[in-house]
Every structure is written in structure tokens, then in C-alpha cells.
Amino acid sequence: MKRQRTVKEFNVLIERDGEGYYVATVPALRGCHTQARSLDKLMERVREAIELCLEVEGGGYDSLDFVGVQKVTVPR
């Protein structure tokens, strides 16, 4: 009997660093980050990172609902 795969959705936060790399973070998976020069490559890598994190964590993850992004300014 073939095992049916379930599909899980994850929110991914994408930023660009000072050197031009795109950086992806998956808030629901602790320590799940990756980076790439292009968005296409980043999405490929983040899928791989999510799969690896789920494998290491045994499929467990925090269920988080996306609320929004807020930019905060602080004096330096």
C-alpha cells in the first residue's frame, strides 16, 4: 500500500542583506534559515531546508498564523 503524503504550508520571511543575498527564515521551524543570490534559488533552497528541518525534528513544528510585518525604528 502506497503511503499518501500530506502537504504542509509554512510562512517564509525573506530579506536582503547588505551584500545582496536573499535570506529566508521559516519562523515555525527553529533554526530554519537559508540564503541565495536569486529568489528562484532561494525558494529551491528553502524547500530543501524545510524538508531537512522536518526530518530532524520528526515532523514536529510550531503552528503559527501569519499576522503581518512591522518595521520598527529605534535610535542608535
C-alpha positions as CSV (number, residue, x, y, z in Angstrom):
1,M,0.0,0.0,0.0
2,K,1.4,3.4,-1.0
3,R,1.7,6.0,1.8
4,Q,-0.1,9.2,1.0
5,R,2.0,12.4,1.5
6,T,0.4,15.3,3.3
7,V,1.1,18.9,2.3
8,K,2.1,21.5,4.9
9,E,2.3,25.2,4.3
10,F,4.9,27.4,6.0
11,N,5.3,31.2,6.1
12,V,8.7,32.3,4.9
13,L,10.2,35.6,5.8
14,I,12.5,36.9,3.0
15,E,15.0,39.8,3.5
16,R,18.0,41.0,1.5
17,D,21.3,41.6,3.3
18,G,23.9,44.3,2.8
19,E,25.8,42.1,0.2
20,G,22.7,41.5,-1.9
21,Y,21.9,37.9,-0.8
22,Y,18.3,37.0,-0.2
23,V,17.9,35.4,3.3
24,A,14.9,33.2,4.1
25,T,13.7,32.3,7.6
26,V,10.9,29.9,8.5
27,P,9.5,31.1,11.9
28,A,7.6,27.9,12.6
29,L,10.8,25.8,12.4
30,R,13.5,26.8,14.9
31,G,16.8,27.4,13.1
32,C,15.4,27.0,9.6
33,H,17.3,29.6,7.5
34,T,19.0,29.7,4.1
35,Q,20.3,32.2,1.6
36,A,20.9,32.7,-2.1
37,R,21.8,35.3,-4.7
38,S,18.4,34.9,-6.6
39,L,14.8,34.5,-5.4
40,D,14.4,31.4,-7.6
41,K,17.4,29.7,-6.0
42,L,16.3,30.9,-2.6
43,M,12.9,29.2,-3.0
44,E,14.5,26.0,-4.1
45,R,16.8,26.1,-1.0
46,V,14.1,27.0,1.5
47,R,12.1,24.0,0.4
48,E,15.1,21.8,1.0
49,A,15.8,23.4,4.3
50,I,12.1,22.9,5.4
51,E,12.3,19.2,4.5
52,L,15.5,18.7,6.4
53,C,14.2,20.6,9.5
54,L,11.1,18.4,9.5
55,E,13.2,15.3,9.1
56,V,15.4,16.3,12.1
57,E,12.5,17.4,14.2
58,G,10.5,14.3,13.4
59,G,7.7,16.3,11.7
60,G,7.0,18.5,14.8
61,Y,6.8,22.2,14.4
62,D,5.0,25.3,15.9
63,S,1.8,26.1,14.2
64,L,1.9,29.9,13.7
65,D,-0.7,32.1,12.0
66,F,0.8,35.0,9.9
67,V,-0.3,38.3,11.2
68,G,1.9,40.8,9.5
69,V,5.2,42.5,9.3
70,Q,6.0,45.8,11.1
71,K,9.1,47.9,10.7
72,V,10.3,49.4,14.0
73,T,12.8,52.3,14.2
74,V,15.0,52.7,17.3
75,P,17.6,55.4,18.0
76,R,21.2,54.4,17.8
